[in-house]
């Protein structure tokens, strides 16, 4: 799951070196980006982060699990 989130986030931001993805436990993935790139990840009205979460949940269900994405400061 972390590979998918990292791939998507890295292609949305300007500073790819600041993209950090951690898996706390089996269900939670934490994403951290540069403060200047937070808007690109969130998107207008939260549409982009919602789409990333949808893709992540779909991939998790296909692999027989669950997943949750949290955007860290």
N, CA, C and O atoms as a GROMACS GRO file, in nm:
protein
  292
    1UNK      N    1   0.081  -0.118   0.000
    1UNK     CA    2   0.000   0.000   0.000
    1UNK      C    3   0.086   0.126   0.000
    1UNK      O    4   0.053   0.225  -0.065
    2UNK      N    5   0.197   0.122   0.072
    2UNK     CA    6   0.282   0.240   0.080
    2UNK      C    7   0.343   0.275  -0.055
    2UNK      O    8   0.364   0.393  -0.085
    3UNK      N    9   0.372   0.175  -0.135
    3UNK     CA   10   0.428   0.202  -0.268
    3UNK      C   11   0.330   0.278  -0.356
    3UNK      O   12   0.369   0.370  -0.428
    4UNK      N   13   0.204   0.240  -0.351
    4UNK     CA   14   0.101   0.307  -0.430
    4UNK      C   15   0.087   0.454  -0.388
    4UNK      O   16   0.084   0.543  -0.472
    5UNK      N   17   0.080   0.477  -0.258
    5UNK     CA   18   0.063   0.614  -0.207
    5UNK      C   19   0.186   0.698  -0.241
    5UNK      O   20   0.173   0.814  -0.282
    6UNK      N   21   0.304   0.641  -0.225
    6UNK     CA   22   0.427   0.716  -0.256
    6UNK      C   23   0.432   0.750  -0.404
    6UNK      O   24   0.470   0.862  -0.439
    7UNK      N   25   0.396   0.659  -0.491
    7UNK     CA   26   0.396   0.683  -0.635
    7UNK      C   27   0.300   0.796  -0.670
    7UNK      O   28   0.336   0.888  -0.743
    8UNK      N   29   0.179   0.789  -0.620
    8UNK     CA   30   0.079   0.892  -0.650
    8UNK      C   31   0.121   1.028  -0.597
    8UNK      O   32   0.112   1.128  -0.668
    9UNK      N   33   0.167   1.032  -0.473
    9UNK     CA   34   0.206   1.160  -0.411
    9UNK      C   35   0.327   1.220  -0.481
    9UNK      O   36   0.330   1.341  -0.505
   10UNK      N   37   0.426   1.139  -0.514
   10UNK     CA   38   0.547   1.190  -0.578
   10UNK      C   39   0.517   1.251  -0.714
   10UNK      O   40   0.587   1.343  -0.757
   11UNK      N   41   0.416   1.203  -0.781
   11UNK     CA   42   0.382   1.257  -0.912
   11UNK      C   43   0.291   1.380  -0.903
   11UNK      O   44   0.263   1.443  -1.005
   12UNK      N   45   0.246   1.415  -0.784
   12UNK     CA   46   0.161   1.532  -0.767
   12UNK      C   47   0.237   1.654  -0.712
   12UNK      O   48   0.194   1.767  -0.734
   13UNK      N   49   0.346   1.632  -0.644
   13UNK     CA   50   0.415   1.741  -0.574
   13UNK      C   51   0.534   1.793  -0.656
   13UNK      O   52   0.578   1.730  -0.752
   14UNK      N   53   0.583   1.910  -0.616
   14UNK     CA   54   0.701   1.969  -0.680
   14UNK      C   55   0.830   1.917  -0.618
   14UNK      O   56   0.929   1.897  -0.689
   15UNK      N   57   0.831   1.896  -0.488
   15UNK     CA   58   0.952   1.852  -0.416
   15UNK      C   59   0.937   1.705  -0.377
   15UNK      O   60   0.890   1.673  -0.269
   16UNK      N   61   0.979   1.617  -0.467
   16UNK     CA   62   0.963   1.472  -0.444
   16UNK      C   63   1.046   1.420  -0.328
   16UNK      O   64   1.012   1.318  -0.268
   17UNK      N   65   1.155   1.490  -0.296
   17UNK     CA   66   1.243   1.443  -0.188
   17UNK      C   67   1.177   1.455  -0.051
   17UNK      O   68   1.223   1.392   0.045
   18UNK      N   69   1.072   1.534  -0.039
   18UNK     CA   70   1.003   1.554   0.088
   18UNK      C   71   0.886   1.457   0.110
   18UNK      O   72   0.822   1.461   0.215
   19UNK      N   73   0.858   1.372   0.014
   19UNK     CA   74   0.747   1.277   0.027
   19UNK      C   75   0.790   1.164   0.119
   19UNK      O   76   0.888   1.094   0.091
   20UNK      N   77   0.718   1.146   0.227
   20UNK     CA   78   0.745   1.039   0.324
   20UNK      C   79   0.616   0.959   0.346
   20UNK      O   80   0.511   1.016   0.373
   21UNK      N   81   0.626   0.830   0.334
   21UNK     CA   82   0.512   0.742   0.354
   21UNK      C   83   0.551   0.637   0.456
   21UNK      O   84   0.652   0.568   0.441
   22UNK      N   85   0.471   0.626   0.562
   22UNK     CA   86   0.497   0.529   0.668
   22UNK      C   87   0.370   0.449   0.694
   22UNK      O   88   0.259   0.500   0.685
   23UNK      N   89   0.390   0.326   0.727
   23UNK     CA   90   0.278   0.240   0.764
   23UNK      C   91   0.287   0.214   0.914
   23UNK      O   92   0.377   0.144   0.960
   24UNK      N   93   0.193   0.271   0.990
   24UNK     CA   94   0.194   0.256   1.135
   24UNK      C   95   0.160   0.114   1.177
   24UNK      O   96   0.230   0.052   1.257
   25UNK      N   97   0.055   0.065   1.122
   25UNK     CA   98   0.013  -0.072   1.149
   25UNK      C   99  -0.040  -0.128   1.018
   25UNK      O  100  -0.011  -0.075   0.911
   26UNK      N  101  -0.114  -0.231   1.026
   26UNK     CA  102  -0.159  -0.297   0.904
   26UNK      C  103  -0.262  -0.213   0.828
   26UNK      O  104  -0.275  -0.229   0.706
   27UNK      N  105  -0.335  -0.125   0.896
   27UNK     CA  106  -0.445  -0.054   0.831
   27UNK      C  107  -0.417   0.094   0.802
   27UNK      O  108  -0.485   0.151   0.718
   28UNK      N  109  -0.322   0.156   0.868
   28UNK     CA  110  -0.301   0.300   0.857
   28UNK      C  111  -0.173   0.334   0.784
   28UNK      O  112  -0.065   0.282   0.816
   29UNK      N  113  -0.186   0.421   0.685
   29UNK     CA  114  -0.070   0.472   0.611
   29UNK      C  115  -0.066   0.622   0.633
   29UNK      O  116  -0.167   0.691   0.617
   30UNK      N  117   0.052   0.674   0.671
   30UNK     CA  118   0.069   0.817   0.698
   30UNK      C  119   0.154   0.878   0.586
   30UNK      O  120   0.260   0.827   0.552
   31UNK      N  121   0.104   0.989   0.531
   31UNK     CA  122   0.171   1.059   0.423
   31UNK      C  123   0.214   1.196   0.471
   31UNK      O  124   0.136   1.270   0.531
   32UNK      N  125   0.339   1.230   0.445
   32UNK     CA  126   0.393   1.361   0.482
   32UNK      C  127   0.462   1.420   0.359
   32UNK      O  128   0.541   1.354   0.293
   33UNK      N  129   0.429   1.547   0.329
   33UNK     CA  130   0.490   1.618   0.217
   33UNK      C  131   0.536   1.755   0.265
   33UNK      O  132   0.506   1.796   0.377
   34UNK      N  133   0.609   1.825   0.180
   34UNK     CA  134   0.655   1.961   0.213
   34UNK      C  135   0.533   2.051   0.232
   34UNK      O  136   0.431   2.034   0.166
   35UNK      N  137   0.544   2.148   0.323
   35UNK     CA  138   0.430   2.238   0.347
   35UNK      C  139   0.380   2.309   0.220
   35UNK      O  140   0.261   2.335   0.207
   36UNK      N  141   0.469   2.339   0.130
   36UNK     CA  142   0.428   2.407   0.007
   36UNK      C  143   0.352   2.314  -0.089
   36UNK      O  144   0.286   2.361  -0.180
   37UNK      N  145   0.362   2.184  -0.068
   37UNK     CA  146   0.296   2.087  -0.155
   37UNK      C  147   0.167   2.030  -0.097
   37UNK      O  148   0.100   1.948  -0.161
   38UNK      N  149   0.131   2.071   0.023
   38UNK     CA  150   0.009   2.018   0.085
   38UNK      C  151  -0.115   2.047   0.002
   38UNK      O  152  -0.205   1.964  -0.008
   39UNK      N  153  -0.120   2.165  -0.058
   39UNK     CA  154  -0.234   2.202  -0.142
   39UNK      C  155  -0.249   2.113  -0.263
   39UNK      O  156  -0.361   2.083  -0.304
   40UNK      N  157  -0.138   2.071  -0.320
   40UNK     CA  158  -0.143   1.982  -0.436
   40UNK      C  159  -0.196   1.845  -0.397
   40UNK      O  160  -0.266   1.781  -0.476
   41UNK      N  161  -0.164   1.799  -0.277
   41UNK     CA  162  -0.213   1.669  -0.231
   41UNK      C  163  -0.361   1.677  -0.194
   41UNK      O  164  -0.438   1.586  -0.225
   42UNK      N  165  -0.400   1.784  -0.128
   42UNK     CA  166  -0.539   1.798  -0.085
   42UNK      C  167  -0.629   1.825  -0.204
   42UNK      O  168  -0.736   1.764  -0.217
   43UNK      N  169  -0.588   1.916  -0.292
   43UNK     CA  170  -0.668   1.947  -0.410
   43UNK      C  171  -0.784   2.038  -0.379
   43UNK      O  172  -0.812   2.067  -0.263
   44UNK      N  173  -0.850   2.082  -0.482
   44UNK     CA  174  -0.962   2.174  -0.466
   44UNK      C  175  -1.080   2.103  -0.399
   44UNK      O  176  -1.135   2.007  -0.453
   45UNK      N  177  -1.115   2.151  -0.283
   45UNK     CA  178  -1.226   2.090  -0.210
   45UNK      C  179  -1.195   1.952  -0.156
   45UNK      O  180  -1.286   1.879  -0.119
   46UNK      N  181  -1.067   1.914  -0.152
   46UNK     CA  182  -1.029   1.783  -0.101
   46UNK      C  183  -1.046   1.670  -0.200
   46UNK      O  184  -1.042   1.553  -0.163
   47UNK      N  185  -1.064   1.704  -0.326
   47UNK     CA  186  -1.092   1.601  -0.427
   47UNK      C  187  -0.973   1.508  -0.451
   47UNK      O  188  -0.990   1.388  -0.470
   48UNK      N  189  -0.852   1.564  -0.451
   48UNK     CA  190  -0.735   1.482  -0.482
   48UNK      C  191  -0.708   1.382  -0.372
   48UNK      O  192  -0.686   1.264  -0.400
   49UNK      N  193  -0.708   1.426  -0.245
   49UNK     CA  194  -0.682   1.334  -0.134
   49UNK      C  195  -0.793   1.229  -0.126
   49UNK      O  196  -0.767   1.114  -0.090
   50UNK      N  197  -0.914   1.268  -0.159
   50UNK     CA  198  -1.025   1.172  -0.158
   50UNK      C  199  -1.004   1.065  -0.265
   50UNK      O  200  -1.031   0.947  -0.242
   51UNK      N  201  -0.954   1.106  -0.383
   51UNK     CA  202  -0.928   1.011  -0.491
   51UNK      C  203  -0.815   0.915  -0.453
   51UNK      O  204  -0.822   0.796  -0.481
   52UNK      N  205  -0.711   0.968  -0.388
   52UNK     CA  206  -0.600   0.882  -0.343
   52UNK      C  207  -0.651   0.781  -0.242
   52UNK      O  208  -0.615   0.663  -0.248
   53UNK      N  209  -0.734   0.827  -0.149
   53UNK     CA  210  -0.790   0.735  -0.048
   53UNK      C  211  -0.877   0.628  -0.113
   53UNK      O  212  -0.873   0.512  -0.072
   54UNK      N  213  -0.953   0.665  -0.213
   54UNK     CA  214  -1.038   0.569  -0.283
   54UNK      C  215  -0.954   0.462  -0.353
   54UNK      O  216  -0.984   0.343  -0.344
   55UNK      N  217  -0.850   0.506  -0.423
   55UNK     CA  218  -0.761   0.410  -0.490
   55UNK      C  219  -0.694   0.317  -0.390
   55UNK      O  220  -0.681   0.197  -0.414
   56UNK      N  221  -0.652   0.373  -0.278
   56UNK     CA  222  -0.585   0.293  -0.176
   56UNK      C  223  -0.679   0.190  -0.114
   56UNK      O  224  -0.642   0.074  -0.095
   57UNK      N  225  -0.800   0.233  -0.084
   57UNK     CA  226  -0.898   0.139  -0.028
   57UNK      C  227  -0.933   0.029  -0.126
   57UNK      O  228  -0.948  -0.087  -0.087
   58UNK      N  229  -0.946   0.063  -0.254
   58UNK     CA  230  -0.977  -0.036  -0.356
   58UNK      C  231  -0.866  -0.139  -0.366
   58UNK      O  232  -0.892  -0.259  -0.376
   59UNK      N  233  -0.742  -0.093  -0.364
   59UNK     CA  234  -0.628  -0.186  -0.369
   59UNK      C  235  -0.624  -0.273  -0.244
   59UNK      O  236  -0.591  -0.392  -0.253
   60UNK      N  237  -0.659  -0.217  -0.131
   60UNK     CA  238  -0.659  -0.294  -0.007
   60UNK      C  239  -0.767  -0.402  -0.008
   60UNK      O  240  -0.743  -0.514   0.035
   61UNK      N  241  -0.883  -0.368  -0.056
   61UNK     CA  242  -0.993  -0.465  -0.062
   61UNK      C  243  -0.958  -0.578  -0.157
   61UNK      O  244  -0.988  -0.694  -0.130
   62UNK      N  245  -0.895  -0.544  -0.270
   62UNK     CA  246  -0.855  -0.647  -0.366
   62UNK      C  247  -0.753  -0.744  -0.306
   62UNK      O  248  -0.749  -0.861  -0.344
   63UNK      N  249  -0.671  -0.694  -0.214
   63UNK     CA  250  -0.572  -0.781  -0.151
   63UNK      C  251  -0.625  -0.843  -0.021
   63UNK      O  252  -0.551  -0.910   0.050
   64UNK      N  253  -0.751  -0.820   0.008
   64UNK     CA  254  -0.814  -0.884   0.123
   64UNK      C  255  -0.794  -0.810   0.255
   64UNK      O  256  -0.801  -0.871   0.361
   65UNK      N  257  -0.772  -0.681   0.249
   65UNK     CA  258  -0.749  -0.606   0.372
   65UNK      C  259  -0.827  -0.476   0.375
   65UNK      O  260  -0.921  -0.455   0.299
   66UNK      N  261  -0.785  -0.389   0.466
   66UNK     CA  262  -0.843  -0.257   0.479
   66UNK      C  263  -0.729  -0.156   0.484
   66UNK      O  264  -0.615  -0.192   0.514
   67UNK      N  265  -0.760  -0.030   0.456
   67UNK     CA  266  -0.656   0.071   0.459
   67UNK      C  267  -0.715   0.207   0.490
   67UNK      O  268  -0.830   0.236   0.458
   68UNK      N  269  -0.634   0.291   0.554
   68UNK     CA  270  -0.674   0.426   0.588
   68UNK      C  271  -0.555   0.517   0.564
   68UNK      O  272  -0.443   0.482   0.601
   69UNK      N  273  -0.577   0.633   0.503
   69UNK     CA  274  -0.468   0.727   0.473
   69UNK      C  275  -0.484   0.852   0.559
   69UNK      O  276  -0.593   0.910   0.566
   70UNK      N  277  -0.376   0.893   0.624
   70UNK     CA  278  -0.374   1.015   0.702
   70UNK      C  279  -0.265   1.106   0.649
   70UNK      O  280  -0.153   1.062   0.626
   71UNK      N  281  -0.298   1.232   0.629
   71UNK     CA  282  -0.202   1.332   0.584
   71UNK      C  283  -0.145   1.401   0.706
   71UNK      O  284  -0.218   1.466   0.782
   72UNK      N  285  -0.014   1.388   0.725
   72UNK     CA  286   0.054   1.444   0.842
   72UNK      C  287   0.104   1.584   0.812
   72UNK      O  288   0.124   1.621   0.697
   73UNK      N  289   0.125   1.661   0.917
   73UNK     CA  290   0.182   1.795   0.904
   73UNK      C  291   0.330   1.789   0.885
   73UNK      O  292   0.395   1.893   0.872
   0.00000   0.00000   0.00000
